[in-house]
Amino acid sequence: MPVIAVGLNHKTAPLGLLGHLAISEDTLPKALHQLSTYEHVLEGVVLSTCNRIEVYASVTRFHRGAQDLRNFLGEFRHLAPEDFSDHLYTYHDDGAIRHLFRVASGIDSMVIGESEILGQVRRAFQAAQTEDLVRRTLGHAFRQALKVGKAARAETDIARNPVSVSSAAVDFARRTFSERSLAGKKVLLVGAGKMGRLAMQALERAGVTDVVVVNRREERARDLAQRYGAAPLPFEDLENALTSADIVICSTTAPGPVINADTMRRARSHREPSQDLLVIDIAVPHDVDPEVRRIEGVTVRDLEDLARVVKTSLGNRHSEVSKVEAIVAAEVRRFMEWERADEVAPVVSRLVAQAEKERAAEMERFKRRPGVDDATVEAVDRLSRRLVAKLLHEPISRAKEMPSTHQGQLHLSALRELFEPDEG
């Protein structure tokens, strides 16, 4: 059955559009349920991160299945197809599997080799399993993708000195200051999820000792702060925290801005005129209202700004991409061989069963002929079995030997057409 991947990412779509189409962990079960209702979707996995929104599916028909996936993206997020269709990419069969393996290995990420994506792929797979939307084909594809991701990191230097979007944000902040250091800077971390935790780790490595953590769920802010010696604050104190910070890093999963222009203006009015504020928004959708960029003394940077810096700072990793591509190519071949061999087995089984059914029927008619003794029946039975085996040997052998080639697929189709084995 065809496998399809449809989606948008940081290379094909603006960040605002990715934010509009993003599917949070809280709404993912609902999204998967809706995906399962489309006519041509047999299996499905939704991968939504700060850099991409993708749907992987096995479908009954390629074109109709691809249209179902495009409709799903628009209908679930209430967006007209013309608003995002120009930014979509669609891969099928080996192209879809290759894309999945590249994503899992980290070479399709904004930060090449970043450490977060493999866990995100795993959680997307697990969520689809929980909703019973993964079976044989996608199950095998995603389990193999996770192995490819691990192999890429173990067998190459693509993930040497692990980097994440969060750590890249911290490095971006460091580069912003003339002294190229964050020592003595006061940082406000908005969001205490995984991105916030990774940012905290990067801040610790950068020598930052004055960090305040704000989160809507205060207990999460408290847990993260205690682990790294930071100060937790309730979300209601966000405006006060903005008055004294040098750097703000935002990484929540809120569906809309958590820092609006009015809040920032009030906080800015309590700061020294010369005290500039750097805000780095790595959330999708944006945590910071676009109007905040208009406020004097406040500099806002987001993932698109980060991407431009990252491209010039990971030169060594780019040299490892070709090694990862070789791993991906080998594993794609393995998957396609598995899939096509999996297609051959039931066809061969039905063909043999059909031939045996016809042979047995002819033997029954032969037995009823007058004057046929047991010895003759036994001899004809042996002869008919050998004859059927010999007639089937060549087409079956060729089908088994060529499953991974286009010619093999044509041969398999010919078997279905010419011999018409029973589907039951």
Secondary structure, DSSP 8 states (H G I E B T S, - for coil): --EEEEEEETTTS-HHHHHHH---TTTHHHHHHHHHTSTTEEEEEEEE-SSEEEEEEEESSHHHHHHHHHHHHHHHTT--GGGTGGG-EEEETHHHHHHHHHHHHTTTSSSTT-SSHHHHHHHHHHHHHHTT---HHHHHHHHHHHHHHHHHHHHSSTTSS---HHHHHHHHHHHHSTTS--TT-EEEEE--SHHHHHHHHHHHHTT--EEEEEESSHHHHHHHHHHHT-EEEEGGGHHHHHTT-SEEEE----SS-SB-HHHHHHHHHTS-TT--EEEEE--SS-SB-GGGGGSTTEEEEEHHHHHHHHTTT-HHHHTTHHHHHHHHHHHHHHHHHHHHHHHHHHHHHHHHHHHHHHHHHHHHHHHTSTT--HHHHHHHHHHHHHHHHHHHHHHHHHHHH-TTSHHHHHHHHHHHHHH-----
